[in-house]
């Protein structure tokens, strides 16, 4: 069976690319061995944000006195929260199924693997196309330890389906996944401990912002052990080495959140001429591999492991295939961490820019000076804006606080148009809003 384009994987990169290609007149065959929507919809972005909203609501009830209401201790069943999450996920799966039912798209619910550079096989049937796009996403990593008790261990996948509430949760890793789950379960009332090998949480965040976010979560009850190397997970505890001394923390459950790896195994890549490794499939700036007509988008190329990165890479690939110019700037890639308060960033950190010898100007603004933030009882937060000292062009924005993802998204759009601080200051912002802090900064 032949089509114009084969896509392997139906995550945000895969299904959005299929829909866009079909709208441009291309015939598309898309393969999915699991649920539609990939990691993001099923065990990533959407489930975690659904749980985060439940946790946020619990926190609002507990802290209602801050807005003049009577505080109450929330009562809940983790099974009910998970059931709501499942309903949200199923609704969105159905929406994606509708998208992939469009004319020109053939959905094959089966695992596809390469036979050669331009042929894949699924359930004994062979499919060919001049263009193949690999969009298989990623899966969780784990650590090699002296001892590992599987009865204690959870991955982010299994934690999202847990129906028995863990009163003592230890999280190994203070990256995005670890920090989001730490925020969620601490707000729901668990005793949460985070053990991290690095000096600070979330390396992609500006160090100043990351530290402030961690301190805020500490005030909420999360305990952090930084610069700590986990040795074993056994006998109801996590043992780690910190500053030359061995320590342990008791746990009902342990979440392993030490990053993700590209899904390259089982794809039959060894049957192709593609350049790849465990770190992902090698691509150029157009997401094109070394084999003409074969592309890789999203987590599987490991350039930027974000759902929206996969989507925009896929749209750019289609434009590259049909010879259509676009203004997609994949170097300006915002990201958000949905803790409470949330954090977000776009562009390099202050330390990275200084290390590169860039002459920069740094502007900061605290939430506590903003009327909207105080009215919302969300005074905890800060925005850091970095610009070129010579031209004034905005180079990055890192922030934490209520709706910081929305604030960073505005700066992301402005960075795509090479906006300067002067131009930002001349843009009218609604009052009272959180975003007006950008105009005042």
C-alpha positions as semicolon CSV with decimal commas, in nm:
position;residue;x (nm);y (nm);z (nm)
1;X;0,000;0,000;0,000
2;X;0,137;0,338;-0,100
3;X;0,063;0,688;0,022
4;X;0,239;1,023;-0,004
5;X;0,340;1,030;0,362
6;X;0,377;0,768;0,633
7;X;0,374;0,885;0,995
8;X;0,471;0,652;1,278
9;X;0,314;0,774;1,602
10;X;-0,004;0,970;1,682
11;X;0,116;1,206;1,954
12;X;0,088;1,585;1,917
13;X;0,355;1,576;1,648
14;X;0,207;1,283;1,458
15;X;-0,163;1,361;1,448
16;X;-0,125;1,736;1,394
17;X;0,121;1,670;1,112
18;X;-0,117;1,421;0,953
19;X;-0,404;1,668;0,961
20;X;-0,193;1,949;0,819
21;X;-0,049;1,731;0,542
22;X;-0,398;1,613;0,445
23;X;-0,516;1,976;0,431
24;X;-0,238;2,036;0,178
25;X;-0,365;1,756;-0,045
26;X;-0,131;1,478;0,066
27;X;-0,244;1,123;0,137
28;X;-0,128;1,008;0,477
29;X;-0,102;0,671;0,651
30;X;-0,048;0,708;1,024
31;X;0,037;0,420;1,259
32;X;-0,035;0,397;1,630
33;X;0,025;0,083;1,838
34;X;-0,129;0,225;2,156
35;X;-0,384;0,490;2,241
36;X;-0,420;0,792;2,015
37;X;-0,251;1,103;2,148
38;X;0,084;0,955;2,247
39;X;0,262;1,024;2,576
40;X;0,132;1,379;2,608
41;X;-0,235;1,292;2,612
42;X;-0,224;0,953;2,783
43;X;0,054;0,967;3,042
44;X;0,199;1,316;3,020
45;X;0,082;1,673;2,971
46;X;-0,294;1,630;2,998
47;X;-0,321;1,376;3,284
48;X;-0,071;1,565;3,501
49;X;-0,245;1,897;3,441
50;X;-0,581;1,738;3,526
51;X;-0,440;1,612;3,857
52;X;-0,271;1,949;3,910
53;X;-0,608;2,123;3,887
54;X;-0,755;1,891;4,153
55;X;-0,454;1,958;4,375
56;X;-0,482;2,332;4,319
57;X;-0,851;2,322;4,416
58;X;-0,760;2,136;4,736
59;X;-0,501;2,403;4,816
60;X;-0,754;2,680;4,750
61;X;-0,999;2,519;4,995
62;X;-0,730;2,480;5,259
63;X;-0,613;2,841;5,213
64;X;-0,952;3,005;5,156
65;X;-0,892;3,245;5,446
66;X;-0,646;3,432;5,223
67;X;-0,942;3,559;5,020
68;X;-1,177;3,616;5,312
69;X;-1,354;3,279;5,309
70;X;-1,372;3,003;5,567
71;X;-1,094;2,751;5,517
72;X;-1,192;2,383;5,503
73;X;-0,984;2,071;5,488
74;X;-1,068;1,902;5,154
75;X;-1,197;1,548;5,150
76;X;-1,127;1,341;4,843
77;X;-1,070;1,000;4,695
78;X;-0,766;0,962;4,474
79;X;-0,972;0,711;4,272
80;X;-1,227;0,986;4,196
81;X;-0,952;1,225;4,086
82;X;-0,803;0,958;3,862
83;X;-1,148;0,878;3,720
84;X;-1,191;1,244;3,624
85;X;-0,848;1,235;3,461
86;X;-0,945;0,926;3,264
87;X;-1,265;1,094;3,142
88;X;-1,072;1,399;3,021
89;X;-0,820;1,180;2,841
90;X;-1,091;0,971;2,674
91;X;-1,273;1,282;2,553
92;X;-0,956;1,409;2,389
93;X;-0,877;1,068;2,239
94;X;-1,214;1,078;2,068
95;X;-1,138;1,426;1,939
96;X;-0,813;1,303;1,785
97;X;-0,994;1,005;1,631
98;X;-1,222;1,259;1,464
99;X;-0,924;1,451;1,328
100;X;-0,769;1,134;1,187
101;X;-1,096;1,033;1,021
102;X;-1,059;1,322;0,777
103;X;-1,035;1,251;0,402
104;X;-0,685;1,161;0,292
105;X;-0,582;1,007;0,624
106;X;-0,567;0,633;0,690
107;X;-0,523;0,531;1,052
108;X;-0,366;0,191;1,118
109;X;-0,391;0,077;1,480
110;X;-0,078;-0,138;1,481
111;X;0,292;-0,123;1,549
112;X;0,496;-0,023;1,244
113;X;0,864;-0,101;1,188
114;X;1,102;-0,033;0,902
115;X;1,176;-0,296;0,641
116;X;1,399;-0,062;0,442
117;X;1,448;0,314;0,403
118;X;1,104;0,377;0,255
119;X;0,899;0,073;0,357
120;X;0,737;-0,014;0,688
121;X;0,551;-0,324;0,795
122;X;0,255;-0,361;1,030
123;X;0,078;-0,689;1,105
124;X;0,224;-0,853;0,796
125;X;0,119;-0,573;0,559
126;X;0,382;-0,356;0,390
127;X;0,340;0,016;0,332
128;X;0,556;0,250;0,124
129;X;0,581;0,626;0,084
130;X;0,822;0,878;-0,060
131;X;0,813;1,055;0,276
132;X;0,825;0,888;0,617
133;X;0,800;1,084;0,942
134;X;0,904;0,912;1,264
135;X;0,714;1,054;1,561
136;X;0,739;0,777;1,820
137;X;0,803;0,999;2,122
138;X;0,987;0,891;2,436
139;X;0,960;0,679;2,749
140;X;1,082;0,713;3,106
141;X;1,439;0,642;3,212
142;X;1,543;0,454;3,522
143;X;1,855;0,428;3,738
144;X;2,081;0,129;3,788
145;X;2,091;0,081;4,162
146;X;2,242;-0,156;4,417
147;X;1,889;-0,270;4,509
148;X;1,552;-0,190;4,360
149;X;1,219;-0,299;4,511
150;X;0,963;-0,301;4,230
151;X;0,676;-0,301;4,481
152;X;0,782;0,048;4,592
153;X;0,868;0,186;4,252
154;X;0,642;0,397;4,032
155;X;0,698;0,561;3,696
156;X;0,513;0,873;3,592
157;X;0,290;0,641;3,385
158;X;0,187;0,421;3,678
159;X;0,157;0,708;3,927
160;X;-0,111;0,865;3,709
161;X;-0,328;0,555;3,753
162;X;-0,262;0,502;4,124
163;X;-0,590;0,492;4,318
164;X;-0,453;0,435;4,670
165;X;-0,314;0,759;4,811
166;X;0,055;0,736;4,914
167;X;0,097;0,920;5,245
168;X;0,477;0,924;5,207
169;X;0,596;0,980;4,850
170;X;0,965;1,002;4,764
171;X;1,048;1,143;4,422
172;X;1,385;1,070;4,264
173;X;1,460;1,364;4,035
174;X;1,378;1,735;4,052
175;X;1,321;1,795;3,682
176;X;0,990;1,904;3,535
177;X;0,813;1,572;3,599
178;X;0,944;1,537;3,954
179;X;0,858;1,894;4,051
180;X;0,507;1,877;3,907
181;X;0,426;1,558;4,096
182;X;0,585;1,698;4,413
183;X;0,353;1,997;4,390
184;X;0,046;1,785;4,313
185;X;0,082;1,532;4,593
186;X;0,198;1,778;4,857
187;X;-0,113;1,989;4,794
188;X;-0,326;1,676;4,827
189;X;-0,170;1,616;5,168
190;X;0,111;1,368;5,112
191;X;0,447;1,394;5,283
192;X;0,669;1,451;4,978
193;X;1,047;1,421;4,966
194;X;1,252;1,498;4,654
195;X;1,601;1,354;4,610
196;X;1,804;1,519;4,332
197;X;2,159;1,459;4,210
198;X;2,214;1,814;4,081
199;X;2,266;2,134;4,282
200;X;1,935;2,287;4,174
201;X;1,599;2,180;4,034
202;X;1,489;2,216;3,670
203;X;1,820;2,295;3,491
204;X;1,642;2,468;3,200
205;X;1,518;2,738;3,436
206;X;1,721;3,043;3,535
207;X;1,900;2,948;3,858
208;X;1,748;3,243;4,045
209;X;1,396;3,145;3,940
210;X;1,454;2,773;4,005
211;X;1,580;2,840;4,358
212;X;1,282;3,063;4,439
213;X;1,041;2,802;4,308
214;X;1,205;2,529;4,515
215;X;1,195;2,747;4,828
216;X;0,825;2,814;4,768
217;X;0,754;2,440;4,749
218;X;0,959;2,391;5,066
219;X;0,729;2,637;5,243
220;X;0,439;2,419;5,126
221;X;0,597;2,118;5,298
222;X;0,806;1,951;5,027
223;X;1,145;1,836;5,159
224;X;1,441;1,852;4,920
225;X;1,774;1,670;4,933
226;X;1,988;1,827;4,661
227;X;2,328;1,699;4,541
228;X;2,224;1,354;4,655
229;X;2,299;1,029;4,472
230;X;2,042;0,752;4,517
231;X;2,202;0,417;4,597
232;X;1,909;0,184;4,655
233;X;1,533;0,165;4,687
234;X;1,446;-0,121;4,921
235;X;1,300;-0,215;5,259
236;X;1,047;0,066;5,250
237;X;1,301;0,343;5,206
238;X;1,524;0,532;4,964
239;X;1,893;0,537;5,050
240;X;2,119;0,806;4,907
241;X;2,462;0,960;4,954
242;X;2,479;1,330;5,038
243;X;2,795;1,523;5,120
244;X;2,981;1,199;5,176
245;X;2,726;1,060;5,418
246;X;2,462;0,794;5,363
247;X;2,103;0,887;5,448
248;X;1,765;0,725;5,399
249;X;1,403;0,838;5,378
250;X;1,104;0,612;5,441
251;X;0,848;0,583;5,162
252;X;0,516;0,423;5,082
253;X;0,586;0,475;4,713
254;X;0,883;0,602;4,511
255;X;0,851;0,788;4,183
256;X;1,144;0,749;3,945
257;X;1,156;1,080;3,755
258;X;1,507;1,096;3,612
259;X;1,423;1,198;3,258
260;X;1,304;1,042;2,935
261;X;1,466;0,861;2,643
262;X;1,373;0,855;2,272
263;X;1,167;0,557;2,156
264;X;1,401;0,408;1,897
265;X;1,388;0,042;2,000
266;X;1,167;-0,192;1,799
267;X;1,142;0,044;1,503
268;X;1,360;-0,169;1,279
269;X;1,604;0,120;1,235
270;X;1,880;-0,137;1,189
271;X;1,714;-0,223;0,857
272;X;1,767;0,131;0,729
273;X;2,051;0,365;0,643
274;X;1,943;0,609;0,914
275;X;2,196;0,757;1,156
276;X;2,063;0,700;1,507
277;X;2,161;0,600;1,859
278;X;1,998;0,556;2,199
279;X;2,006;0,937;2,221
280;X;1,770;0,966;1,926
281;X;1,752;0,991;1,548
282;X;1,991;1,245;1,399
283;X;1,823;1,525;1,200
284;X;1,908;1,862;1,051
285;X;1,724;2,191;1,108
286;X;1,443;2,074;0,880
287;X;1,408;1,754;1,087
288;X;1,542;1,563;0,784
289;X;1,756;1,256;0,854
290;X;2,053;1,149;0,645
291;X;1,808;0,951;0,426
292;X;1,625;1,170;0,171
293;X;1,253;1,178;0,244
294;X;1,279;1,042;0,599
295;X;1,219;1,283;0,887
296;X;1,204;1,252;1,266
297;X;1,007;1,492;1,485
298;X;0,948;1,541;1,856
299;X;1,104;1,349;2,142
300;X;1,250;1,081;1,914
301;X;1,503;1,330;1,774
302;X;1,570;1,458;2,131
303;X;1,621;1,816;2,018
304;X;1,352;1,953;2,248
305;X;1,132;1,713;2,442
306;X;0,813;1,919;2,444
307;X;0,474;1,839;2,293
308;X;0,446;2,176;2,121
309;X;0,798;2,136;1,982
310;X;0,687;1,812;1,815
311;X;0,382;1,984;1,670
312;X;0,572;2,278;1,524
313;X;0,850;2,055;1,393
314;X;0,587;1,847;1,215
315;X;0,421;2,149;1,055
316;X;0,762;2,270;0,941
317;X;0,836;1,929;0,789
318;X;0,519;1,940;0,580
319;X;0,607;2,289;0,461
320;X;0,955;2,165;0,370
321;X;0,806;1,873;0,175
322;X;0,569;2,091;-0,029
323;X;0,820;2,373;-0,073
324;X;0,622;2,630;0,126
325;X;0,807;2,892;0,328
326;X;0,705;2,952;0,690
327;X;0,805;3,173;0,981
328;X;0,830;2,892;1,235
329;X;1,124;2,972;1,462
330;X;1,218;2,653;1,642
331;X;1,492;2,836;1,831
332;X;1,229;3,028;2,028
333;X;1,075;2,746;2,227
334;X;0,882;2,836;2,544
335;X;0,827;2,579;2,817
336;X;0,618;2,564;3,133
337;X;0,631;2,374;3,461
338;X;0,285;2,336;3,612
339;X;0,371;2,338;3,978
340;X;0,178;2,568;4,213
341;X;0,288;2,837;4,157
342;X;0,379;2,752;3,801
343;X;0,703;2,844;3,626
344;X;0,795;2,904;3,265
345;X;1,084;3,006;3,044
346;X;1,185;3,097;2,691
347;X;1,540;3,155;2,574
348;X;1,871;3,100;2,750
349;X;1,935;3,168;3,116
350;X;2,126;3,468;3,245
351;X;2,421;3,244;3,334
352;X;2,427;3,083;2,988
353;X;2,428;3,418;2,811
354;X;2,705;3,550;3,034
355;X;2,911;3,237;2,973
356;X;2,877;3,302;2,599
357;X;3,011;3,652;2,649
358;X;2,687;3,828;2,558
359;X;2,656;4,180;2,698
360;X;2,313;4,170;2,862
361;X;2,070;4,384;3,054
362;X;1,862;4,210;3,320
363;X;1,524;4,340;3,439
364;X;1,323;4,190;3,727
365;X;0,969;4,239;3,851
366;X;0,811;4,091;4,162
367;X;0,447;3,985;4,172
368;X;0,396;4,152;4,509
369;X;0,397;4,495;4,341
370;X;0,117;4,401;4,100
371;X;-0,245;4,488;4,184
372;X;-0,393;4,190;4,004
373;X;-0,156;3,949;4,181
374;X;-0,251;4,090;4,522
375;X;-0,622;4,076;4,437
376;X;-0,577;3,709;4,343
377;X;-0,382;3,642;4,666
378;X;-0,092;3,534;4,442
379;X;0,184;3,765;4,558
380;X;0,456;3,497;4,532
381;X;0,636;3,524;4,198
382;X;0,897;3,699;3,989
383;X;0,969;3,774;3,624
384;X;1,323;3,801;3,490
385;X;1,362;3,957;3,146
386;X;1,700;3,954;2,970
387;X;1,787;4,174;2,674
388;X;2,090;4,256;2,460
389;X;2,255;4,553;2,630
390;X;2,344;4,713;2,298
391;X;2,034;4,668;2,083
392;X;1,775;4,618;2,355
393;X;1,642;4,306;2,178
394;X;1,471;4,067;2,419
395;X;1,672;3,745;2,450
396;X;1,488;3,549;2,718
397;X;1,227;3,548;2,991
398;X;1,217;3,321;3,296
399;X;0,942;3,344;3,555
400;X;0,754;3,174;3,835
401;X;0,419;3,269;3,980
402;X;0,051;3,252;3,887
403;X;-0,006;3,232;3,510
404;X;0,366;3,269;3,441
405;X;0,323;3,044;3,135
406;X;0,091;3,305;2,983
407;X;0,340;3,581;3,056
408;X;0,627;3,388;2,899
409;X;0,412;3,305;2,597
410;X;0,371;3,678;2,529
411;X;0,748;3,726;2,539
412;X;0,795;3,421;2,317
413;X;0,577;3,580;2,049
414;X;0,767;3,908;2,079
415;X;1,104;3,731;2,054
416;X;0,994;3,576;1,724
417;X;0,963;3,932;1,593
418;X;1,293;4,050;1,749
419;X;1,116;4,296;1,977
420;X;1,319;4,535;2,192
421;X;1,255;4,649;2,549
422;X;1,165;4,994;2,419
423;X;0,905;4,850;2,184
424;X;0,761;4,636;2,466
425;X;0,731;4,941;2,688
426;X;0,537;5,120;2,414
427;X;0,276;4,841;2,390
428;X;-0,049;4,906;2,578
429;X;-0,134;4,636;2,833
430;X;-0,471;4,585;3,001
431;X;-0,496;4,700;3,363
432;X;-0,524;4,523;3,599
433;X;-0,350;4,213;3,467
434;X;-0,043;4,013;3,553
435;X;0,097;4,072;3,205
436;X;0,118;4,447;3,260
437;X;0,425;4,373;3,473
438;X;0,606;4,325;3,140
439;X;0,522;4,678;3,033
440;X;0,648;4,814;3,366
441;X;0,963;4,606;3,393
